[in-house]
Amino acid sequence: MLSNLVASIIAYVLIVFGLLLIFIKSFREALIRWQEQIAWYSYPDWRVNIETGRWRRVYKIGAMLFGLLCVGLGLFIILIILG
């Protein structure tokens, strides 16, 4: 019973997080800025690419795909494991 409760909580959190990534532009932009800061501190020579916007597009597509993955995983947990 406790494992079902934990699984359902994890599933709903994944779904909400995924929907935020997909639909809320400001949340997605905040995540992209955070990823750009990590890329800048890790690889300073990428600064030109980040400023031209190439990596911003890559991160935006990645955030959308990660959001879809989170929603899919949450639905999988609800339908298959808890179903």
C-alpha positions as CSV (number, residue, x, y, z in Angstrom):
1,M,0.0,0.0,0.0
2,L,2.8,2.4,0.9
3,S,4.7,1.5,-2.3
4,N,1.5,2.4,-4.4
5,L,1.3,5.7,-2.6
6,V,4.9,6.5,-3.3
7,A,4.6,5.4,-6.9
8,S,1.5,7.5,-7.4
9,I,3.2,10.6,-5.9
10,I,6.3,10.1,-8.1
11,A,4.0,9.7,-11.1
12,Y,2.0,12.9,-10.5
13,V,5.2,14.9,-9.8
14,L,6.7,13.7,-13.1
15,I,3.5,14.6,-15.0
16,V,3.3,18.1,-13.5
17,F,7.1,18.7,-14.0
18,G,6.7,17.5,-17.6
19,L,3.7,19.7,-18.3
20,L,5.6,22.7,-16.8
21,L,8.5,22.0,-19.2
22,I,6.2,21.7,-22.2
23,F,3.7,24.5,-21.7
24,I,5.1,27.1,-19.3
25,K,7.6,29.2,-21.3
26,S,9.1,31.0,-18.3
27,F,9.8,27.8,-16.5
28,R,11.5,26.4,-19.7
29,E,13.5,29.6,-20.2
30,A,14.7,29.4,-16.6
31,L,15.9,25.8,-17.1
32,I,17.6,26.8,-20.4
33,R,19.4,29.7,-18.7
34,W,20.5,27.4,-15.9
35,Q,21.9,24.9,-18.5
36,E,23.7,27.7,-20.3
37,Q,25.4,28.7,-17.1
38,I,26.5,25.2,-16.5
39,A,27.8,25.0,-20.1
40,W,29.6,28.3,-19.8
41,Y,31.3,27.4,-16.5
42,S,32.2,23.9,-17.8
43,Y,33.3,24.9,-21.3
44,P,34.2,28.6,-21.6
45,D,35.1,28.3,-25.3
46,W,31.4,27.5,-26.0
47,R,30.5,31.2,-25.2
48,V,30.3,32.1,-28.9
49,N,27.9,29.3,-29.6
50,I,25.7,30.1,-26.7
51,E,25.5,33.8,-27.6
52,T,24.6,33.0,-31.2
53,G,21.6,31.1,-30.0
54,R,22.6,27.7,-31.4
55,W,22.7,26.0,-28.0
56,R,19.5,27.9,-26.9
57,R,17.6,26.0,-29.7
58,V,19.2,22.7,-28.7
59,Y,18.3,23.3,-25.0
60,K,14.7,24.3,-26.0
61,I,14.2,21.1,-28.0
62,G,15.8,19.1,-25.2
63,A,13.6,20.6,-22.6
64,M,10.5,19.9,-24.6
65,L,11.6,16.3,-25.2
66,F,12.5,15.8,-21.5
67,G,9.0,17.2,-20.6
68,L,7.4,14.6,-22.9
69,L,9.5,11.9,-21.4
70,C,8.5,12.9,-17.9
71,V,4.8,12.9,-18.8
72,G,5.1,9.6,-20.6
73,L,7.0,8.0,-17.6
74,G,4.4,9.4,-15.2
75,L,1.5,8.0,-17.3
76,F,3.4,4.7,-17.6
77,I,3.6,4.4,-13.8
78,I,-0.1,5.2,-13.4
79,L,-1.4,3.0,-16.1
80,I,1.0,0.0,-15.9
81,I,2.4,-0.2,-12.4
82,L,-0.6,1.1,-10.5
83,G,-3.2,0.0,-13.0
